[in-house]
Amino acid sequence: MLDVSNVNLHYGAAQALRAVNLKAEPGQVTCVLGRNGVGKTSLLRAIVGQKPISGGAITLEGADITKLAPVERARKGIAYVPQGREIFPLLTVAENLETGFAPLARDQRRVPDDVFSLFPVLQTMLGRRGGDLSGGQQQQLAIGRALVMRPKLLLLDEPTEGIQPSIIKDIGRAISYLRNLKEMAIVLVEQYLDFARELGDNFVVMDRGAVVYACDRATMDETALKRALAI
């Protein structure tokens, strides 16, 4: 469904991604692991089109999207929950959710019931400003906003960062539920191995902009995985 093939990305003279390969399929969670600064966020930005790549190709459902603008990729079903959440602090929860309507046809512009069943707190806070929510509530709002787009591909950049344990569990349950629907592919960037291992079907470890280890759940060598993470 998503195929990232030999992708390179540069920030000026600095190379952030080096011949990166990644696949993601509907009904599966592909976990991208690694320390800070190894290229995980750059990979997601390349997939959504925020940063143009300098080599390689990105395809979605067999169609080349390498040169498409971010808005065109959103219309094709790519939703991105960025690190730091990036909600609109002065808009209400309801208005933040409605920003997810942008790539949708008019007859689809409603908040899916799943958003409120997964994150009930959002329904009780529809009139509150996003900036008044706790960090964990803002993270739920950011994921809910992405789900409003009815994505085929959901990209999550460290959704557990700075979040209290109870909400981490809620987010984990939401990811598991979405995977089991088998309607979307999920790419999860994560630093916490335990969280990723619980949810992941496929695992990629990055270091210095390159993939240094890859496996699926069945072939995982935990010693090799941890060694790659410690590089």
N, C-alpha and C positions, 0 to 999 in steps of 0.2 A: 504493500500500500504506500508507505513512505520508503524511498530508497535514496540515501545520501551516498554518493559514489565519488571517492577520491577527492574530497572537497578541501581546497586550500582557501585561507582567508588571511588578509593582511590589514594591519592598521599602519599605514605608511610603510616604513621599512621593516616593521616588526611583523613576524608571521605568527598568527594566533592559532590557525588550524593547519595541520600537515597531513594531507592525503587521508582524511577521515572517511570511514565507511560506517554506515548505520542503517538498519532496517527496523521498521515498526509495522506490525500487523494488527488488524481489528481483533479485539478480544484479548489483547496481550499488553503487558506493561514492560517497556524497555527502559531499564535503569542505566543512567549515565553517571558514573561515580568518579571521584577524584578530589584532590585537595583544591583549595582556592587558587585561582589563577592558572589553571591548566587548560582552559579553553571550553569548559562546559557551557557557560552562558554564551560565548561566541558561537558555538554550534547551534544553539536555539535561535540566536539572532540571524544566523545564516538561513535557517529553515523558514523563518517567518519573513525574511526579506529585509530586515532592518539593516543588515550589512551585506553589501554585494560580495560574492565570492570571487576569488582570483583564479580558480581552477576547479575542475570537476563538474558534477551535475547533481541536481536535486529533482526527483520525480515524485509525483503523488498520483496514485491510481494509474500509473503508466504514462502520465502526461508530464512533460518537462515543464517545471515551474521556475527554473533557474533564473530567468530574467523577468519574472513577474513582480510587480510592485506589491508591497505588503497588503494593500487593500484588496487586490485581486486574489491573493493567497487566502485572505480571510473569507472571501466569497466562495472559494473552493472548499472551505471547511476546516481551515487551520485556526485554532484558538490558542492563545498564549497567556499564561499566568506568569508574569515576570517576577524575578526576585525583588523584594521590596513592595510587591503588591500593586503599587501605582493606581490606587483608586482615586476618585475625585473627592477631596475632603469636604468641599463646600456643597456638594450635591447630596441629596438624601440617598438612603439605601435603594429605594425604588428607582430613583433617577440613575444611580450607578448601574443598576441591573439593565435599565433600558438603553444604556449606551451600547449594550451588546446587540441591539436591534440593527445596527448600521448595515451589516452585510446581508440582511435578510429581506426577502420579499415582504410586502405589506401584510399579506395574509398569514405570515408566520410570526408577526411581531407581538408575541406574548411570552411571558415568563413560564417555562415548562414547570409542571407540578413537581418534577424531580428535584428542582433547586430547593424548594421549601421542605420536601420530605427528607432530603439529605442534610439540610442546614436550617432547622426550624427557627433558630434564633433570628434569621433574616426576615421572616414573615412578621415577627413581633416588633421589628425595628424599622419597618419600611419608611416611616416618616422621620427617622433620625438622620442627621448628617453623617456621612462616612467618616469624617475626621473625629467624630465623637465615639467611635467604636474602639474596642480594645484591639490589640494587634492580631489576636486569634480570630476575632470577629471580622476584621478587615480581610484576613486571608480567606475566610469562608466566602466573603462577599466577592473577592477577586475570582475565586473558582466558580461561584455562582454566575458571575457576569460572563465568564467564558462559556459556561454551559448554555446560557441563553442563546448563544450563536448556533447551537445544535451541531457541534463540530464533528468532523470525521477523524480529526487528529487533534489531540489535546496535549499541549506542551506545558509542563509544570517545572518551574525553576526553584528548587529548594523550598517547597511549601511548608516544611517543618521548622524553618529557621526562626528562632526567637519566639516560638509558640509554646504555650503551656501544654503539658502532657495530655490533659483531657481532650483538648482540641486536636492534637496530633492523632489521637485515636479516632476522632470523628472524621478527620481528613483521610486516614487510612481506610476506614469503612467506606467512605464515599468512593475512593479510587477502586477498591475491590468491587463495589456495586457496579460502577461504570464499566469495568473490565468484563464483568460477567454478563452484561447486556450484549456484548460482542458486536456493538455497533460502531465503536471508535477504537482507534489505536492511541495508546498513551505513551508518551516519553516523559520519564520522571528523572530530573536531575536532582541528585541527593548526595549529601556528605555522610549521612548516618547509615552505616551498613545494615544495622538491624532492621530499620524501617524499610529499606530497599529490598532486603532479602525476604521479608515477609510478603511483599507485594509483587516482586518482579518475576517475569517469565524469562527475560533475557537481560544480560548484564554486559556493560562496556565500561572499562576503566581507562581514563585518559591521563596523560602526563605530557607536559610541554607541547600541548596542541595535537598530540597523536594518540591513537588508540593503542594501548600497550597490553591489553588483555580483553578477551571477549569470550562469552560462553552463554549457554542457556541453563535453565534450572537443573536439567537432567545431567548435564556434563560439568557442572560447577566443581572446580577443585578449590576448596575454600582456602587452602594454604597458598596456592598460586594467586588467588584473588587478593588475599590480604597482603601478599608480597608486592603485588602490583600497586596496591593502594599506598604502600609504605615507600615507594620509590621516591 
